[in-house]
Amino acid sequence: MAALTVLGTLHKARELVHAGVCDGLFEAIGALRGEASGPVRDCAYFALMETAAAGDGVASFTTLARPGEAALTLLDATIARLTAALH
């Protein structure tokens, strides 16, 4: 199996949070250590923090510690931001 990219890591982390396997963002990304390298996981964390810092009302830094719907909102916003940057 190929190693996950940053976007792949964020998508997989979203699946883990949505399924209730992991409570929050950091736990979900950390759980992917067998599939995503340390630098890829670090980039995923930084991408989430960058989205939270953008201050566009989608999410804030407090969202990073919240489980459930808030975490999914931040993951969705980060995935959308990175995907838009690729196109």
Phi and psi in radians as a Rosetta constraint file:
Dihedral C 1 N 2 CA 2 C 2 CIRCULARHARMONIC -1.280 0.35
Dihedral N 2 CA 2 C 2 N 3 CIRCULARHARMONIC 2.619 0.35
Dihedral C 2 N 3 CA 3 C 3 CIRCULARHARMONIC -1.204 0.35
Dihedral N 3 CA 3 C 3 N 4 CIRCULARHARMONIC 2.601 0.35
Dihedral C 3 N 4 CA 4 C 4 CIRCULARHARMONIC -1.282 0.35
Dihedral N 4 CA 4 C 4 N 5 CIRCULARHARMONIC 2.551 0.35
Dihedral C 4 N 5 CA 5 C 5 CIRCULARHARMONIC -1.483 0.35
Dihedral N 5 CA 5 C 5 N 6 CIRCULARHARMONIC 3.107 0.35
Dihedral C 5 N 6 CA 6 C 6 CIRCULARHARMONIC -1.084 0.35
Dihedral N 6 CA 6 C 6 N 7 CIRCULARHARMONIC -0.826 0.35
Dihedral C 6 N 7 CA 7 C 7 CIRCULARHARMONIC -1.098 0.35
Dihedral N 7 CA 7 C 7 N 8 CIRCULARHARMONIC -0.724 0.35
Dihedral C 7 N 8 CA 8 C 8 CIRCULARHARMONIC -1.077 0.35
Dihedral N 8 CA 8 C 8 N 9 CIRCULARHARMONIC -0.670 0.35
Dihedral C 8 N 9 CA 9 C 9 CIRCULARHARMONIC -1.131 0.35
Dihedral N 9 CA 9 C 9 N 10 CIRCULARHARMONIC -0.752 0.35
Dihedral C 9 N 10 CA 10 C 10 CIRCULARHARMONIC -1.138 0.35
Dihedral N 10 CA 10 C 10 N 11 CIRCULARHARMONIC -0.718 0.35
Dihedral C 10 N 11 CA 11 C 11 CIRCULARHARMONIC -1.094 0.35
Dihedral N 11 CA 11 C 11 N 12 CIRCULARHARMONIC -0.788 0.35
Dihedral C 11 N 12 CA 12 C 12 CIRCULARHARMONIC -1.157 0.35
Dihedral N 12 CA 12 C 12 N 13 CIRCULARHARMONIC -0.696 0.35
Dihedral C 12 N 13 CA 13 C 13 CIRCULARHARMONIC -1.094 0.35
Dihedral N 13 CA 13 C 13 N 14 CIRCULARHARMONIC -0.675 0.35
Dihedral C 13 N 14 CA 14 C 14 CIRCULARHARMONIC -1.067 0.35
Dihedral N 14 CA 14 C 14 N 15 CIRCULARHARMONIC -0.746 0.35
Dihedral C 14 N 15 CA 15 C 15 CIRCULARHARMONIC -1.043 0.35
Dihedral N 15 CA 15 C 15 N 16 CIRCULARHARMONIC -0.734 0.35
Dihedral C 15 N 16 CA 16 C 16 CIRCULARHARMONIC -1.154 0.35
Dihedral N 16 CA 16 C 16 N 17 CIRCULARHARMONIC -0.717 0.35
Dihedral C 16 N 17 CA 17 C 17 CIRCULARHARMONIC -1.209 0.35
Dihedral N 17 CA 17 C 17 N 18 CIRCULARHARMONIC -0.782 0.35
Dihedral C 17 N 18 CA 18 C 18 CIRCULARHARMONIC -1.066 0.35
Dihedral N 18 CA 18 C 18 N 19 CIRCULARHARMONIC -0.694 0.35
Dihedral C 18 N 19 CA 19 C 19 CIRCULARHARMONIC -1.355 0.35
Dihedral N 19 CA 19 C 19 N 20 CIRCULARHARMONIC -0.135 0.35
Dihedral C 19 N 20 CA 20 C 20 CIRCULARHARMONIC 1.399 0.35
Dihedral N 20 CA 20 C 20 N 21 CIRCULARHARMONIC 0.165 0.35
Dihedral C 20 N 21 CA 21 C 21 CIRCULARHARMONIC -1.208 0.35
Dihedral N 21 CA 21 C 21 N 22 CIRCULARHARMONIC -0.647 0.35
Dihedral C 21 N 22 CA 22 C 22 CIRCULARHARMONIC -2.177 0.35
Dihedral N 22 CA 22 C 22 N 23 CIRCULARHARMONIC 2.533 0.35
Dihedral C 22 N 23 CA 23 C 23 CIRCULARHARMONIC -1.396 0.35
Dihedral N 23 CA 23 C 23 N 24 CIRCULARHARMONIC -0.633 0.35
Dihedral C 23 N 24 CA 24 C 24 CIRCULARHARMONIC -2.424 0.35
Dihedral N 24 CA 24 C 24 N 25 CIRCULARHARMONIC 3.132 0.35
Dihedral C 24 N 25 CA 25 C 25 CIRCULARHARMONIC -1.112 0.35
Dihedral N 25 CA 25 C 25 N 26 CIRCULARHARMONIC -0.865 0.35
Dihedral C 25 N 26 CA 26 C 26 CIRCULARHARMONIC -1.128 0.35
Dihedral N 26 CA 26 C 26 N 27 CIRCULARHARMONIC -0.705 0.35
Dihedral C 26 N 27 CA 27 C 27 CIRCULARHARMONIC -1.100 0.35
Dihedral N 27 CA 27 C 27 N 28 CIRCULARHARMONIC -0.744 0.35
Dihedral C 27 N 28 CA 28 C 28 CIRCULARHARMONIC -1.157 0.35
Dihedral N 28 CA 28 C 28 N 29 CIRCULARHARMONIC -0.786 0.35
Dihedral C 28 N 29 CA 29 C 29 CIRCULARHARMONIC -1.190 0.35
Dihedral N 29 CA 29 C 29 N 30 CIRCULARHARMONIC -0.704 0.35
Dihedral C 29 N 30 CA 30 C 30 CIRCULARHARMONIC -1.078 0.35
Dihedral N 30 CA 30 C 30 N 31 CIRCULARHARMONIC -0.570 0.35
Dihedral C 30 N 31 CA 31 C 31 CIRCULARHARMONIC -1.192 0.35
Dihedral N 31 CA 31 C 31 N 32 CIRCULARHARMONIC -0.227 0.35
Dihedral C 31 N 32 CA 32 C 32 CIRCULARHARMONIC -1.660 0.35
Dihedral N 32 CA 32 C 32 N 33 CIRCULARHARMONIC 0.309 0.35
Dihedral C 32 N 33 CA 33 C 33 CIRCULARHARMONIC -1.066 0.35
Dihedral N 33 CA 33 C 33 N 34 CIRCULARHARMONIC -0.405 0.35
Dihedral C 33 N 34 CA 34 C 34 CIRCULARHARMONIC -1.421 0.35
Dihedral N 34 CA 34 C 34 N 35 CIRCULARHARMONIC -0.261 0.35
Dihedral C 34 N 35 CA 35 C 35 CIRCULARHARMONIC -1.974 0.35
Dihedral N 35 CA 35 C 35 N 36 CIRCULARHARMONIC -0.427 0.35
Dihedral C 35 N 36 CA 36 C 36 CIRCULARHARMONIC -2.189 0.35
Dihedral N 36 CA 36 C 36 N 37 CIRCULARHARMONIC 2.373 0.35
Dihedral C 36 N 37 CA 37 C 37 CIRCULARHARMONIC -1.180 0.35
Dihedral N 37 CA 37 C 37 N 38 CIRCULARHARMONIC 2.876 0.35
Dihedral C 37 N 38 CA 38 C 38 CIRCULARHARMONIC -0.988 0.35
Dihedral N 38 CA 38 C 38 N 39 CIRCULARHARMONIC -0.836 0.35
Dihedral C 38 N 39 CA 39 C 39 CIRCULARHARMONIC -1.084 0.35
Dihedral N 39 CA 39 C 39 N 40 CIRCULARHARMONIC -0.618 0.35
Dihedral C 39 N 40 CA 40 C 40 CIRCULARHARMONIC -1.185 0.35
Dihedral N 40 CA 40 C 40 N 41 CIRCULARHARMONIC -0.758 0.35
Dihedral C 40 N 41 CA 41 C 41 CIRCULARHARMONIC -1.105 0.35
Dihedral N 41 CA 41 C 41 N 42 CIRCULARHARMONIC -0.723 0.35
Dihedral C 41 N 42 CA 42 C 42 CIRCULARHARMONIC -1.037 0.35
Dihedral N 42 CA 42 C 42 N 43 CIRCULARHARMONIC -0.774 0.35
Dihedral C 42 N 43 CA 43 C 43 CIRCULARHARMONIC -1.097 0.35
Dihedral N 43 CA 43 C 43 N 44 CIRCULARHARMONIC -0.641 0.35
Dihedral C 43 N 44 CA 44 C 44 CIRCULARHARMONIC -1.134 0.35
Dihedral N 44 CA 44 C 44 N 45 CIRCULARHARMONIC -0.757 0.35
Dihedral C 44 N 45 CA 45 C 45 CIRCULARHARMONIC -1.047 0.35
Dihedral N 45 CA 45 C 45 N 46 CIRCULARHARMONIC -0.801 0.35
Dihedral C 45 N 46 CA 46 C 46 CIRCULARHARMONIC -1.149 0.35
Dihedral N 46 CA 46 C 46 N 47 CIRCULARHARMONIC -0.625 0.35
Dihedral C 46 N 47 CA 47 C 47 CIRCULARHARMONIC -1.106 0.35
Dihedral N 47 CA 47 C 47 N 48 CIRCULARHARMONIC -0.718 0.35
Dihedral C 47 N 48 CA 48 C 48 CIRCULARHARMONIC -1.113 0.35
Dihedral N 48 CA 48 C 48 N 49 CIRCULARHARMONIC -0.752 0.35
Dihedral C 48 N 49 CA 49 C 49 CIRCULARHARMONIC -1.163 0.35
Dihedral N 49 CA 49 C 49 N 50 CIRCULARHARMONIC -0.648 0.35
Dihedral C 49 N 50 CA 50 C 50 CIRCULARHARMONIC -1.123 0.35
Dihedral N 50 CA 50 C 50 N 51 CIRCULARHARMONIC -0.717 0.35
Dihedral C 50 N 51 CA 51 C 51 CIRCULARHARMONIC -1.120 0.35
Dihedral N 51 CA 51 C 51 N 52 CIRCULARHARMONIC -0.765 0.35
Dihedral C 51 N 52 CA 52 C 52 CIRCULARHARMONIC -1.116 0.35
Dihedral N 52 CA 52 C 52 N 53 CIRCULARHARMONIC -0.624 0.35
Dihedral C 52 N 53 CA 53 C 53 CIRCULARHARMONIC -1.332 0.35
Dihedral N 53 CA 53 C 53 N 54 CIRCULARHARMONIC -0.291 0.35
Dihedral C 53 N 54 CA 54 C 54 CIRCULARHARMONIC -1.062 0.35
Dihedral N 54 CA 54 C 54 N 55 CIRCULARHARMONIC -0.473 0.35
Dihedral C 54 N 55 CA 55 C 55 CIRCULARHARMONIC 1.169 0.35
Dihedral N 55 CA 55 C 55 N 56 CIRCULARHARMONIC 0.531 0.35
Dihedral C 55 N 56 CA 56 C 56 CIRCULARHARMONIC -1.583 0.35
Dihedral N 56 CA 56 C 56 N 57 CIRCULARHARMONIC 0.184 0.35
Dihedral C 56 N 57 CA 57 C 57 CIRCULARHARMONIC 1.542 0.35
Dihedral N 57 CA 57 C 57 N 58 CIRCULARHARMONIC -0.153 0.35
Dihedral C 57 N 58 CA 58 C 58 CIRCULARHARMONIC -1.275 0.35
Dihedral N 58 CA 58 C 58 N 59 CIRCULARHARMONIC -0.733 0.35
Dihedral C 58 N 59 CA 59 C 59 CIRCULARHARMONIC -2.744 0.35
Dihedral N 59 CA 59 C 59 N 60 CIRCULARHARMONIC 2.885 0.35
Dihedral C 59 N 60 CA 60 C 60 CIRCULARHARMONIC -2.358 0.35
Dihedral N 60 CA 60 C 60 N 61 CIRCULARHARMONIC 3.095 0.35
Dihedral C 60 N 61 CA 61 C 61 CIRCULARHARMONIC -1.099 0.35
Dihedral N 61 CA 61 C 61 N 62 CIRCULARHARMONIC -0.507 0.35
Dihedral C 61 N 62 CA 62 C 62 CIRCULARHARMONIC -1.152 0.35
Dihedral N 62 CA 62 C 62 N 63 CIRCULARHARMONIC -0.423 0.35
Dihedral C 62 N 63 CA 63 C 63 CIRCULARHARMONIC -1.117 0.35
Dihedral N 63 CA 63 C 63 N 64 CIRCULARHARMONIC -0.500 0.35
Dihedral C 63 N 64 CA 64 C 64 CIRCULARHARMONIC -1.043 0.35
Dihedral N 64 CA 64 C 64 N 65 CIRCULARHARMONIC -0.514 0.35
Dihedral C 64 N 65 CA 65 C 65 CIRCULARHARMONIC -1.687 0.35
Dihedral N 65 CA 65 C 65 N 66 CIRCULARHARMONIC -0.122 0.35
Dihedral C 65 N 66 CA 66 C 66 CIRCULARHARMONIC -1.553 0.35
Dihedral N 66 CA 66 C 66 N 67 CIRCULARHARMONIC 2.464 0.35
Dihedral C 66 N 67 CA 67 C 67 CIRCULARHARMONIC -1.513 0.35
Dihedral N 67 CA 67 C 67 N 68 CIRCULARHARMONIC 3.056 0.35
Dihedral C 67 N 68 CA 68 C 68 CIRCULARHARMONIC 1.229 0.35
Dihedral N 68 CA 68 C 68 N 69 CIRCULARHARMONIC -2.329 0.35
Dihedral C 68 N 69 CA 69 C 69 CIRCULARHARMONIC -1.058 0.35
Dihedral N 69 CA 69 C 69 N 70 CIRCULARHARMONIC -0.664 0.35
Dihedral C 69 N 70 CA 70 C 70 CIRCULARHARMONIC -1.117 0.35
Dihedral N 70 CA 70 C 70 N 71 CIRCULARHARMONIC -0.722 0.35
Dihedral C 70 N 71 CA 71 C 71 CIRCULARHARMONIC -1.131 0.35
Dihedral N 71 CA 71 C 71 N 72 CIRCULARHARMONIC -0.727 0.35
Dihedral C 71 N 72 CA 72 C 72 CIRCULARHARMONIC -1.121 0.35
Dihedral N 72 CA 72 C 72 N 73 CIRCULARHARMONIC -0.669 0.35
Dihedral C 72 N 73 CA 73 C 73 CIRCULARHARMONIC -1.093 0.35
Dihedral N 73 CA 73 C 73 N 74 CIRCULARHARMONIC -0.768 0.35
Dihedral C 73 N 74 CA 74 C 74 CIRCULARHARMONIC -1.169 0.35
Dihedral N 74 CA 74 C 74 N 75 CIRCULARHARMONIC -0.719 0.35
Dihedral C 74 N 75 CA 75 C 75 CIRCULARHARMONIC -1.077 0.35
Dihedral N 75 CA 75 C 75 N 76 CIRCULARHARMONIC -0.789 0.35
Dihedral C 75 N 76 CA 76 C 76 CIRCULARHARMONIC -1.072 0.35
Dihedral N 76 CA 76 C 76 N 77 CIRCULARHARMONIC -0.763 0.35
Dihedral C 76 N 77 CA 77 C 77 CIRCULARHARMONIC -1.133 0.35
Dihedral N 77 CA 77 C 77 N 78 CIRCULARHARMONIC -0.680 0.35
Dihedral C 77 N 78 CA 78 C 78 CIRCULARHARMONIC -1.208 0.35
Dihedral N 78 CA 78 C 78 N 79 CIRCULARHARMONIC -0.762 0.35
Dihedral C 78 N 79 CA 79 C 79 CIRCULARHARMONIC -1.071 0.35
Dihedral N 79 CA 79 C 79 N 80 CIRCULARHARMONIC -0.766 0.35
Dihedral C 79 N 80 CA 80 C 80 CIRCULARHARMONIC -1.118 0.35
Dihedral N 80 CA 80 C 80 N 81 CIRCULARHARMONIC -0.721 0.35
Dihedral C 80 N 81 CA 81 C 81 CIRCULARHARMONIC -1.123 0.35
Dihedral N 81 CA 81 C 81 N 82 CIRCULARHARMONIC -0.804 0.35
Dihedral C 81 N 82 CA 82 C 82 CIRCULARHARMONIC -1.185 0.35
Dihedral N 82 CA 82 C 82 N 83 CIRCULARHARMONIC -0.691 0.35
Dihedral C 82 N 83 CA 83 C 83 CIRCULARHARMONIC -1.120 0.35
Dihedral N 83 CA 83 C 83 N 84 CIRCULARHARMONIC -0.740 0.35
Dihedral C 83 N 84 CA 84 C 84 CIRCULARHARMONIC -1.097 0.35
Dihedral N 84 CA 84 C 84 N 85 CIRCULARHARMONIC -0.623 0.35
Dihedral C 84 N 85 CA 85 C 85 CIRCULARHARMONIC -1.193 0.35
Dihedral N 85 CA 85 C 85 N 86 CIRCULARHARMONIC -0.425 0.35
Dihedral C 85 N 86 CA 86 C 86 CIRCULARHARMONIC -1.398 0.35
Dihedral N 86 CA 86 C 86 N 87 CIRCULARHARMONIC -0.332 0.35
